[in-house]
Amino acid sequence: VLSVPLWLAQAAGEEGLHRGYPFIQLCGAIGFWPAAVVSSGWFLLGHVSNAGETLLGLAAAGLIGLVLAYSLLRTGSLW
């Protein structure tokens, strides 16, 4: 139960870092889908050093990065 607020804070921080201001600026420079791929790759690389990470887990991290970028496109909101 005590870990939940920390996980939520980490998730909010990752969203701000990967799909916040830097992502919006990158979209303006190279377009949405190229920026989504770059951002998702950056998100994937951020998970490489996780203990026990597998190739399947890394692929999932990259794909969820694309899904979350698309969610931002559709809703206009990180939340």
VOMAR-568576 format. One record per residue (C-alpha): x, y, z. Coordinates in pm, 1 decimal. Example, Ala and Ser with C-alpha at 12.3 -4.5 7.8 and 13.67 -1.06 7.14 Angstrom:
<rs>
{{1230.0,-450.0,780.0}}
{{1367.0,-106.0,714.0}}
</rs>
This chain:
<rs>
{{0.0,0.0,0.0}}
{{284.4,238.5,78.2}}
{{441.8,172.9,-261.6}}
{{136.4,287.5,-458.0}}
{{197.4,663.6,-411.2}}
{{560.5,615.0,-515.0}}
{{460.4,419.8,-827.6}}
{{207.9,688.0,-917.9}}
{{468.2,961.5,-870.8}}
{{717.4,768.9,-1084.6}}
{{459.2,712.5,-1359.1}}
{{363.4,1080.7,-1358.9}}
{{730.9,1176.4,-1379.5}}
{{793.2,938.5,-1669.5}}
{{490.4,1071.9,-1857.1}}
{{608.0,1429.0,-1808.7}}
{{958.2,1336.4,-1922.8}}
{{862.9,1122.4,-2222.4}}
{{536.5,1274.3,-2342.3}}
{{533.1,1618.8,-2185.8}}
{{703.6,1938.1,-2299.4}}
{{1000.0,1772.2,-2476.7}}
{{765.3,1549.4,-2677.7}}
{{544.2,1840.0,-2780.8}}
{{850.3,2035.3,-2895.6}}
{{980.7,1733.9,-3088.1}}
{{639.1,1694.3,-3254.6}}
{{664.2,2052.1,-3376.2}}
{{1009.7,1987.7,-3518.1}}
{{968.9,1646.9,-3686.7}}
{{597.8,1560.1,-3675.8}}
{{385.5,1348.2,-3446.2}}
{{463.2,990.6,-3552.6}}
{{840.7,1034.4,-3583.6}}
{{837.5,1202.6,-3241.3}}
{{625.6,916.7,-3102.3}}
{{879.8,661.2,-3228.0}}
{{1172.5,857.9,-3082.6}}
{{991.8,905.7,-2751.8}}
{{895.3,537.5,-2733.5}}
{{1252.9,435.6,-2808.0}}
{{1373.8,666.1,-2532.0}}
{{1111.3,514.4,-2298.9}}
{{1229.3,163.4,-2393.6}}
{{1593.8,255.3,-2330.0}}
{{1495.7,391.4,-1990.0}}
{{1385.3,40.0,-1894.9}}
{{1691.8,-149.9,-2020.2}}
{{1869.5,-128.6,-1685.0}}
{{1572.7,-261.6,-1484.0}}
{{1666.1,-573.5,-1289.7}}
{{1527.2,-886.0,-1454.7}}
{{1414.5,-703.2,-1769.0}}
{{1354.0,-928.6,-2070.8}}
{{1329.4,-862.4,-2442.0}}
{{954.2,-913.0,-2419.7}}
{{934.4,-657.8,-2138.8}}
{{1136.7,-408.0,-2340.6}}
{{915.5,-462.3,-2644.1}}
{{611.1,-404.6,-2423.7}}
{{764.4,-82.2,-2289.7}}
{{826.0,41.4,-2643.4}}
{{473.4,-47.4,-2754.6}}
{{309.0,111.3,-2451.4}}
{{510.1,423.0,-2530.3}}
{{343.8,435.0,-2872.5}}
{{1.3,368.5,-2721.4}}
{{45.2,647.6,-2467.2}}
{{164.7,886.8,-2738.5}}
{{-144.6,802.1,-2943.8}}
{{-357.9,857.9,-2634.9}}
{{-204.8,1203.7,-2602.8}}
{{-283.2,1271.2,-2968.0}}
{{-646.3,1162.1,-2930.3}}
{{-722.9,1325.7,-2593.8}}
{{-482.7,1620.1,-2585.9}}
{{-398.2,1531.5,-2225.4}}
{{-124.9,1334.5,-2051.7}}
{{-371.0,1222.8,-1784.6}}
</rs>
